Amino acid sequence: MGKMEEVLELIKSGVGDEKEIARRLGLSREEVEDIIKILESLGYIERVEFGSSACETCPLKRICHGSCLRPTGNKAFSLTEKAFTLKK
């Protein structure tokens, strides 16, 4: 599995903090930021602001209940339908 897939899998599992993703994968925070930008440009994730209505259309709404949008941060990621089409 490549770095992009590993980052996406962590985001899918609920890890939305770039620093935590970097720590778990042994990458620099800058590398994770760049990978997230690529995932965004490819349409696998969308950056959302806290308090947005992204939860209404999130495919994880039934199990997440908005926990990915933490009030302590100003950004989070919402998975797109495309993210769930990747095969491991």
C-alpha positions as CSV (number, residue, x, y, z in Angstrom):
1,M,0.0,0.0,0.0
2,G,1.4,3.4,-0.9
3,K,1.5,6.5,1.2
4,M,-1.6,8.0,-0.3
5,E,-3.6,4.9,0.4
6,E,-2.3,4.7,4.0
7,V,-3.2,8.4,4.6
8,L,-6.7,7.8,3.1
9,E,-7.2,4.7,5.2
10,L,-6.3,6.6,8.4
11,I,-8.8,9.3,7.5
12,K,-11.4,6.7,6.8
13,S,-10.8,5.2,10.3
14,G,-11.4,8.6,11.9
15,V,-7.9,10.0,12.2
16,G,-8.2,13.6,10.9
17,D,-5.3,15.3,12.5
18,E,-2.4,15.8,10.2
19,K,0.2,15.6,13.0
20,E,-1.3,12.3,14.2
21,I,-1.3,10.9,10.6
22,A,2.4,11.9,10.3
23,R,3.3,10.3,13.6
24,R,1.5,7.0,12.8
25,L,3.1,6.7,9.3
26,G,6.5,8.0,10.2
27,L,6.2,11.0,7.8
28,S,6.7,14.7,8.2
29,R,3.7,16.9,8.7
30,E,4.6,18.6,5.4
31,E,4.5,15.2,3.5
32,V,1.0,14.5,5.0
33,E,-0.2,18.0,4.0
34,D,1.0,17.4,0.5
35,I,-0.6,14.0,0.3
36,I,-3.9,15.4,1.6
37,K,-3.7,18.1,-1.1
38,I,-3.3,15.4,-3.7
39,L,-6.2,13.4,-2.3
40,E,-8.4,16.6,-2.4
41,S,-7.4,17.3,-6.0
42,L,-8.2,13.7,-7.0
43,G,-11.6,14.0,-5.4
44,Y,-11.2,11.5,-2.5
45,I,-11.6,13.9,0.3
46,E,-13.0,17.4,0.8
47,R,-11.7,19.9,3.4
48,V,-14.6,21.2,5.5
49,E,-14.8,24.0,8.0
50,F,-16.1,23.4,11.5
51,G,-19.8,24.0,11.7
52,S,-20.4,23.3,8.0
53,S,-23.2,21.2,6.7
54,A,-20.8,18.5,5.4
55,C,-22.1,16.0,7.9
56,E,-25.5,16.0,6.2
57,T,-24.0,14.4,3.0
58,C,-21.2,12.4,4.5
59,P,-21.4,8.7,3.8
60,L,-20.3,8.0,7.4
61,K,-23.1,10.0,8.9
62,R,-24.8,7.0,10.4
63,I,-21.8,5.9,12.4
64,C,-19.9,9.1,12.9
65,H,-22.5,11.6,14.3
66,G,-20.2,14.5,13.5
67,S,-17.2,13.4,15.6
68,C,-14.8,14.2,12.8
69,L,-15.6,17.9,13.1
70,R,-13.8,18.7,16.4
71,P,-14.5,22.1,17.9
72,T,-10.9,22.5,18.9
73,G,-9.7,22.7,15.2
74,N,-10.8,24.7,12.3
75,K,-10.5,22.0,9.6
76,A,-11.5,18.4,9.1
77,F,-11.9,16.1,6.1
78,S,-15.1,14.6,4.6
79,L,-14.7,11.5,2.6
80,T,-16.3,11.5,-0.9
81,E,-18.0,8.5,-2.5
82,K,-14.9,8.1,-4.6
83,A,-12.9,7.3,-1.4
84,F,-15.0,4.2,-0.9
85,T,-14.3,2.8,-4.3
86,L,-10.6,2.2,-3.8
87,K,-9.6,-1.4,-3.4
88,K,-7.1,-2.4,-0.8
